[in-house]
Amino acid sequence: MSQISANDLKTKGVAAIEAALAEAPEAVVSVRGKERFVVMDIAHYHYLRECELDAALAQTRADLAAGRFTQESPEAHLARLDTL
């Protein structure tokens, strides 16, 4: 993964990000030598979000297949939440 220092980002701006992303799909921004942020192309971000949603859907389907769910009315659901 590419690295961008906060100083490079400050002096070079978006050009520093573009140069880093030319080498890898993600780049870490370091502040005072510590990794603080990650920047990426928007298409890569959308891909990762889609993967996250696919994983959540797969988990939900597994929960349904295993019987790990509760079927109740909205009122009963709210009452159960109040007891938590």
C-alpha positions as CSV (number, residue, x, y, z in Angstrom):
1,M,0.0,0.0,0.0
2,S,1.3,3.4,-0.9
3,Q,2.1,6.0,1.7
4,I,1.5,9.8,1.6
5,S,2.8,12.0,4.4
6,A,0.6,14.8,5.6
7,N,3.3,17.2,4.6
8,D,3.3,15.9,1.0
9,L,-0.5,16.2,1.0
10,K,-0.2,19.8,2.3
11,T,2.3,20.8,-0.3
12,K,1.3,18.8,-3.4
13,G,-2.4,18.4,-2.7
14,V,-4.4,16.1,-4.9
15,A,-1.4,15.4,-7.1
16,A,0.1,13.5,-4.2
17,I,-3.0,11.3,-3.9
18,E,-3.1,10.7,-7.7
19,A,0.5,9.6,-7.7
20,A,0.0,7.3,-4.8
21,L,-3.1,5.7,-6.3
22,A,-1.3,5.1,-9.6
23,E,0.8,2.5,-7.7
24,A,-2.0,0.9,-5.6
25,P,-5.8,1.0,-5.1
26,E,-5.4,2.5,-1.6
27,A,-2.9,4.8,0.0
28,V,-2.2,5.5,3.7
29,V,-1.9,9.1,4.9
30,S,0.6,9.4,7.7
31,V,0.6,12.2,10.2
32,R,3.8,12.7,12.2
33,G,4.9,9.2,11.2
34,K,1.7,7.5,12.3
35,E,-0.8,6.0,9.9
36,R,-4.1,7.9,10.3
37,F,-6.2,7.8,7.1
38,V,-6.7,5.8,4.0
39,V,-7.6,7.3,0.6
40,M,-8.8,5.5,-2.4
41,D,-10.5,5.9,-5.8
42,I,-14.3,6.2,-5.6
43,A,-14.8,3.2,-7.8
44,H,-12.7,1.1,-5.3
45,Y,-14.7,2.5,-2.4
46,H,-18.0,1.5,-4.1
47,Y,-16.6,-2.0,-4.7
48,L,-15.7,-2.4,-1.0
49,R,-19.1,-1.2,0.0
50,E,-20.7,-3.7,-2.3
51,C,-18.6,-6.4,-0.8
52,E,-19.6,-5.3,2.7
53,L,-23.3,-5.4,1.8
54,D,-22.9,-8.9,0.2
55,A,-21.2,-10.1,3.4
56,A,-24.1,-8.7,5.5
57,L,-26.7,-10.4,3.2
58,A,-24.8,-13.7,3.4
59,Q,-24.8,-13.5,7.2
60,T,-28.5,-12.7,7.3
61,R,-29.3,-15.7,5.1
62,A,-27.2,-17.9,7.3
63,D,-29.0,-16.6,10.4
64,L,-32.4,-17.3,8.8
65,A,-31.4,-20.8,7.7
66,A,-30.1,-21.6,11.2
67,G,-33.3,-20.2,12.8
68,R,-31.5,-17.4,14.6
69,F,-34.3,-14.9,14.3
70,T,-37.4,-13.7,16.2
71,Q,-40.8,-13.1,14.6
72,E,-42.9,-10.6,16.5
73,S,-45.1,-7.6,16.2
74,P,-43.6,-4.1,16.1
75,E,-45.1,-3.5,19.6
76,A,-43.5,-6.6,21.0
77,H,-40.2,-5.8,19.4
78,L,-40.2,-2.3,21.0
79,A,-41.1,-3.8,24.4
80,R,-38.3,-6.4,24.1
81,L,-35.9,-3.5,23.2
82,D,-37.0,-1.6,26.3
83,T,-36.1,-4.6,28.5
84,L,-32.5,-4.7,27.1
